[in-house]
Amino acid sequence: MNIKTLDLTKLYHVGASEIAAIDRVNFEVNAGEFVAIVGPSGSGKSTLLNLIGLNDYPTSGRILIDDLDASTLSSRKRRRIRLLRMGFIFQSFNLLPTLNSLENVELPMSLLGKSREEQRQNALKLLERVGLSHRLFHRPKQMSIGEMQRVGIARALANNPEVLIADEPTGELDSKTAKEIIALLSEINESEKTTIIVATHDEKIVEVANTLYFIHDGKLKLES
């Protein structure tokens, strides 16, 4: 999947003020890249990820998915792209507390109407891959923070996405667990050529990324 933005802008109104969370950003990610977007809190990292992940609409500018203008797509088609072609990893994990690990990983597959057998077999394989075959029936509150993030990664991989979009995936983790999660993301990128786009403060992620952007006050700059 190729993702490209053209003069992408997202404005918010706070009282009488107009704030450009994303300011005329031109950005391109090619298939197989590992991209890190670095910047201080409030710089626009999460807003940019929400836009390119088709979870939000820009005020102006365009987002192209394989040269197709996402603004011309219906909400149903945008949702279909998110489910089929994108996986999302969150800083706060966003696991459903009433579901166990298997059920959380099965959820994206159930939304596509896959059979119960296929859901269960794929979820078992993914949880084994992230080292959680011993935590299949544990709910989030019964797991460590690192284990919850591993479930989150397994869930993001459930529909075999072309791109993973991760917002501060190590932000809640201790240094040892963060290192393990970074190694896992790097392995996914290298072995399957899955595109990875990460917003982060973590220098260890920056070290493994092959493309680095810096964002400040909504303006994006490619670091050489």
Contacts in CASP RR format, 6 or more apart in sequence:
PFRMAT RR
TARGET T0000
AUTHOR 0000-0000-0000
METHOD contacts of the structure
MODEL  1
MNIKTLDLTKLYHVGASEIAAIDRVNFEVNAGEFVAIVGPSGSGKSTLLN
LIGLNDYPTSGRILIDDLDASTLSSRKRRRIRLLRMGFIFQSFNLLPTLN
SLENVELPMSLLGKSREEQRQNALKLLERVGLSHRLFHRPKQMSIGEMQR
VGIARALANNPEVLIADEPTGELDSKTAKEIIALLSEINESEKTTIIVAT
HDEKIVEVANTLYFIHDGKLKLES
1 31 0 8 1.000
1 65 0 8 1.000
1 66 0 8 1.000
1 85 0 8 1.000
1 162 0 8 1.000
1 163 0 8 1.000
1 195 0 8 1.000
2 28 0 8 1.000
2 29 0 8 1.000
2 30 0 8 1.000
2 31 0 8 1.000
2 64 0 8 1.000
2 65 0 8 1.000
2 66 0 8 1.000
2 67 0 8 1.000
3 27 0 8 1.000
3 28 0 8 1.000
3 29 0 8 1.000
3 52 0 8 1.000
3 63 0 8 1.000
3 64 0 8 1.000
3 65 0 8 1.000
3 163 0 8 1.000
3 195 0 8 1.000
3 197 0 8 1.000
4 27 0 8 1.000
4 28 0 8 1.000
4 29 0 8 1.000
4 63 0 8 1.000
4 64 0 8 1.000
4 67 0 8 1.000
5 25 0 8 1.000
5 26 0 8 1.000
5 27 0 8 1.000
5 28 0 8 1.000
5 51 0 8 1.000
5 52 0 8 1.000
5 61 0 8 1.000
5 62 0 8 1.000
5 63 0 8 1.000
5 64 0 8 1.000
6 26 0 8 1.000
6 61 0 8 1.000
6 62 0 8 1.000
6 64 0 8 1.000
7 24 0 8 1.000
7 25 0 8 1.000
7 26 0 8 1.000
7 60 0 8 1.000
7 61 0 8 1.000
7 62 0 8 1.000
8 22 0 8 1.000
8 24 0 8 1.000
8 25 0 8 1.000
8 26 0 8 1.000
8 27 0 8 1.000
8 48 0 8 1.000
8 51 0 8 1.000
8 58 0 8 1.000
8 60 0 8 1.000
8 61 0 8 1.000
8 62 0 8 1.000
8 63 0 8 1.000
9 20 0 8 1.000
9 22 0 8 1.000
9 23 0 8 1.000
9 24 0 8 1.000
9 25 0 8 1.000
9 58 0 8 1.000
9 59 0 8 1.000
9 60 0 8 1.000
9 61 0 8 1.000
10 20 0 8 1.000
10 21 0 8 1.000
10 22 0 8 1.000
10 47 0 8 1.000
10 51 0 8 1.000
10 56 0 8 1.000
10 58 0 8 1.000
10 59 0 8 1.000
11 18 0 8 1.000
11 19 0 8 1.000
11 20 0 8 1.000
11 21 0 8 1.000
11 59 0 8 1.000
12 18 0 8 1.000
12 19 0 8 1.000
12 21 0 8 1.000
13 19 0 8 1.000
20 217 0 8 1.000
20 218 0 8 1.000
21 44 0 8 1.000
21 47 0 8 1.000
21 218 0 8 1.000
22 44 0 8 1.000
22 47 0 8 1.000
22 48 0 8 1.000
22 51 0 8 1.000
22 58 0 8 1.000
22 218 0 8 1.000
23 217 0 8 1.000
23 218 0 8 1.000
23 219 0 8 1.000
24 219 0 8 1.000
25 48 0 8 1.000
25 218 0 8 1.000
25 219 0 8 1.000
25 220 0 8 1.000
26 220 0 8 1.000
27 48 0 8 1.000
27 52 0 8 1.000
27 213 0 8 1.000
27 220 0 8 1.000
29 35 0 8 1.000
29 52 0 8 1.000
29 163 0 8 1.000
29 195 0 8 1.000
29 197 0 8 1.000
29 211 0 8 1.000
30 195 0 8 1.000
31 162 0 8 1.000
31 193 0 8 1.000
31 195 0 8 1.000
32 189 0 8 1.000
32 193 0 8 1.000
32 194 0 8 1.000
32 195 0 8 1.000
32 196 0 8 1.000
33 195 0 8 1.000
33 196 0 8 1.000
33 210 0 8 1.000
33 211 0 8 1.000
34 185 0 8 1.000
34 186 0 8 1.000
34 189 0 8 1.000
34 195 0 8 1.000
34 196 0 8 1.000
34 198 0 8 1.000
34 208 0 8 1.000
34 209 0 8 1.000
34 210 0 8 1.000
34 211 0 8 1.000
35 195 0 8 1.000
35 196 0 8 1.000
35 197 0 8 1.000
35 198 0 8 1.000
35 209 0 8 1.000
35 210 0 8 1.000
35 211 0 8 1.000
35 212 0 8 1.000
35 213 0 8 1.000
36 198 0 8 1.000
36 200 0 8 1.000
36 205 0 8 1.000
36 206 0 8 1.000
36 209 0 8 1.000
36 211 0 8 1.000
36 212 0 8 1.000
36 213 0 8 1.000
37 45 0 8 1.000
37 48 0 8 1.000
37 49 0 8 1.000
37 197 0 8 1.000
37 198 0 8 1.000
37 199 0 8 1.000
37 200 0 8 1.000
37 213 0 8 1.000
37 214 0 8 1.000
37 215 0 8 1.000
37 220 0 8 1.000
38 45 0 8 1.000
38 199 0 8 1.000
38 200 0 8 1.000
38 201 0 8 1.000
38 206 0 8 1.000
38 212 0 8 1.000
38 213 0 8 1.000
38 214 0 8 1.000
38 215 0 8 1.000
39 45 0 8 1.000
39 201 0 8 1.000
39 214 0 8 1.000
39 215 0 8 1.000
39 216 0 8 1.000
40 216 0 8 1.000
43 215 0 8 1.000
43 216 0 8 1.000
43 217 0 8 1.000
43 218 0 8 1.000
44 215 0 8 1.000
44 218 0 8 1.000
45 167 0 8 1.000
45 199 0 8 1.000
45 215 0 8 1.000
46 167 0 8 1.000
46 199 0 8 1.000
47 56 0 8 1.000
47 218 0 8 1.000
48 199 0 8 1.000
48 215 0 8 1.000
48 218 0 8 1.000
48 220 0 8 1.000
49 165 0 8 1.000
49 167 0 8 1.000
49 197 0 8 1.000
49 199 0 8 1.000
50 56 0 8 1.000
51 57 0 8 1.000
51 58 0 8 1.000
51 63 0 8 1.000
52 63 0 8 1.000
52 165 0 8 1.000
52 197 0 8 1.000
53 82 0 8 1.000
53 86 0 8 1.000
53 88 0 8 1.000
53 165 0 8 1.000
54 63 0 8 1.000
54 65 0 8 1.000
54 70 0 8 1.000
54 78 0 8 1.000
54 81 0 8 1.000
54 82 0 8 1.000
54 86 0 8 1.000
55 82 0 8 1.000
57 71 0 8 1.000
58 71 0 8 1.000
61 71 0 8 1.000
62 69 0 8 1.000
62 70 0 8 1.000
62 71 0 8 1.000
63 69 0 8 1.000
63 70 0 8 1.000
63 71 0 8 1.000
64 70 0 8 1.000
65 81 0 8 1.000
70 78 0 8 1.000
70 81 0 8 1.000
73 81 0 8 1.000
82 88 0 8 1.000
83 108 0 8 1.000
83 111 0 8 1.000
83 112 0 8 1.000
83 159 0 8 1.000
84 112 0 8 1.000
84 159 0 8 1.000
84 161 0 8 1.000
85 161 0 8 1.000
85 162 0 8 1.000
85 163 0 8 1.000
86 161 0 8 1.000
86 162 0 8 1.000
86 163 0 8 1.000
86 164 0 8 1.000
86 165 0 8 1.000
87 108 0 8 1.000
87 156 0 8 1.000
87 157 0 8 1.000
87 159 0 8 1.000
87 161 0 8 1.000
87 163 0 8 1.000
87 164 0 8 1.000
87 165 0 8 1.000
88 156 0 8 1.000
88 164 0 8 1.000
88 165 0 8 1.000
88 166 0 8 1.000
88 167 0 8 1.000
89 149 0 8 1.000
89 152 0 8 1.000
89 153 0 8 1.000
89 156 0 8 1.000
89 164 0 8 1.000
89 165 0 8 1.000
89 166 0 8 1.000
89 167 0 8 1.000
89 169 0 8 1.000
90 152 0 8 1.000
90 166 0 8 1.000
90 167 0 8 1.000
90 169 0 8 1.000
91 167 0 8 1.000
91 168 0 8 1.000
91 169 0 8 1.000
91 171 0 8 1.000
91 172 0 8 1.000
92 172 0 8 1.000
93 140 0 8 1.000
93 148 0 8 1.000
93 149 0 8 1.000
93 151 0 8 1.000
93 152 0 8 1.000
93 172 0 8 1.000
94 152 0 8 1.000
95 104 0 8 1.000
95 140 0 8 1.000
95 148 0 8 1.000
95 151 0 8 1.000
95 152 0 8 1.000
95 155 0 8 1.000
96 103 0 8 1.000
96 104 0 8 1.000
96 107 0 8 1.000
96 140 0 8 1.000
97 139 0 8 1.000
97 140 0 8 1.000
97 141 0 8 1.000
98 139 0 8 1.000
99 107 0 8 1.000
99 139 0 8 1.000
100 136 0 8 1.000
100 137 0 8 1.000
100 138 0 8 1.000
100 139 0 8 1.000
101 127 0 8 1.000
101 132 0 8 1.000
101 135 0 8 1.000
101 136 0 8 1.000
101 137 0 8 1.000
101 138 0 8 1.000
101 139 0 8 1.000
101 143 0 8 1.000
101 151 0 8 1.000
101 154 0 8 1.000
102 120 0 8 1.000
102 123 0 8 1.000
102 124 0 8 1.000
102 127 0 8 1.000
102 136 0 8 1.000
102 137 0 8 1.000
104 140 0 8 1.000
104 151 0 8 1.000
104 152 0 8 1.000
104 155 0 8 1.000
105 122 0 8 1.000
105 123 0 8 1.000
105 126 0 8 1.000
105 127 0 8 1.000
105 151 0 8 1.000
105 152 0 8 1.000
105 154 0 8 1.000
105 155 0 8 1.000
105 158 0 8 1.000
106 119 0 8 1.000
106 120 0 8 1.000
106 122 0 8 1.000
106 123 0 8 1.000
106 158 0 8 1.000
107 155 0 8 1.000
107 158 0 8 1.000
108 155 0 8 1.000
108 158 0 8 1.000
108 159 0 8 1.000
109 118 0 8 1.000
109 119 0 8 1.000
109 122 0 8 1.000
109 123 0 8 1.000
109 158 0 8 1.000
109 159 0 8 1.000
110 119 0 8 1.000
112 159 0 8 1.000
114 122 0 8 1.000
122 158 0 8 1.000
123 154 0 8 1.000
123 158 0 8 1.000
124 133 0 8 1.000
124 136 0 8 1.000
126 154 0 8 1.000
126 155 0 8 1.000
126 157 0 8 1.000
126 158 0 8 1.000
127 133 0 8 1.000
127 135 0 8 1.000
127 136 0 8 1.000
127 151 0 8 1.000
127 154 0 8 1.000
129 154 0 8 1.000
129 157 0 8 1.000
130 150 0 8 1.000
130 151 0 8 1.000
130 153 0 8 1.000
130 154 0 8 1.000
130 184 0 8 1.000
131 150 0 8 1.000
132 147 0 8 1.000
132 150 0 8 1.000
132 151 0 8 1.000
132 154 0 8 1.000
135 143 0 8 1.000
135 147 0 8 1.000
135 151 0 8 1.000
138 147 0 8 1.000
140 148 0 8 1.000
140 151 0 8 1.000
143 151 0 8 1.000
144 177 0 8 1.000
145 172 0 8 1.000
145 173 0 8 1.000
145 174 0 8 1.000
145 177 0 8 1.000
146 173 0 8 1.000
146 177 0 8 1.000
146 180 0 8 1.000
146 181 0 8 1.000
149 169 0 8 1.000
149 170 0 8 1.000
149 172 0 8 1.000
149 173 0 8 1.000
149 177 0 8 1.000
149 181 0 8 1.000
150 181 0 8 1.000
150 184 0 8 1.000
153 169 0 8 1.000
153 181 0 8 1.000
153 184 0 8 1.000
153 185 0 8 1.000
153 188 0 8 1.000
156 164 0 8 1.000
156 166 0 8 1.000
157 164 0 8 1.000
157 188 0 8 1.000
161 194 0 8 1.000
162 194 0 8 1.000
162 195 0 8 1.000
163 194 0 8 1.000
163 195 0 8 1.000
163 196 0 8 1.000
163 197 0 8 1.000
164 185 0 8 1.000
164 188 0 8 1.000
164 194 0 8 1.000
164 195 0 8 1.000
164 196 0 8 1.000
164 197 0 8 1.000
165 197 0 8 1.000
166 185 0 8 1.000
166 196 0 8 1.000
166 197 0 8 1.000
166 198 0 8 1.000
166 199 0 8 1.000
166 200 0 8 1.000
167 198 0 8 1.000
167 199 0 8 1.000
168 199 0 8 1.000
168 200 0 8 1.000
168 201 0 8 1.000
168 202 0 8 1.000
169 181 0 8 1.000
169 185 0 8 1.000
169 198 0 8 1.000
169 200 0 8 1.000
169 205 0 8 1.000
170 177 0 8 1.000
170 178 0 8 1.000
170 181 0 8 1.000
170 182 0 8 1.000
170 200 0 8 1.000
170 202 0 8 1.000
170 204 0 8 1.000
170 205 0 8 1.000
171 178 0 8 1.000
171 200 0 8 1.000
171 201 0 8 1.000
171 202 0 8 1.000
173 181 0 8 1.000
178 202 0 8 1.000
178 204 0 8 1.000
179 204 0 8 1.000
182 202 0 8 1.000
182 204 0 8 1.000
182 205 0 8 1.000
182 208 0 8 1.000
185 196 0 8 1.000
185 198 0 8 1.000
185 205 0 8 1.000
185 208 0 8 1.000
186 208 0 8 1.000
188 194 0 8 1.000
188 196 0 8 1.000
189 195 0 8 1.000
189 196 0 8 1.000
198 205 0 8 1.000
198 209 0 8 1.000
200 206 0 8 1.000
206 212 0 8 1.000
211 222 0 8 1.000
212 222 0 8 1.000
212 223 0 8 1.000
213 220 0 8 1.000
213 221 0 8 1.000
213 222 0 8 1.000
213 223 0 8 1.000
214 220 0 8 1.000
214 221 0 8 1.000
214 223 0 8 1.000
215 221 0 8 1.000
END
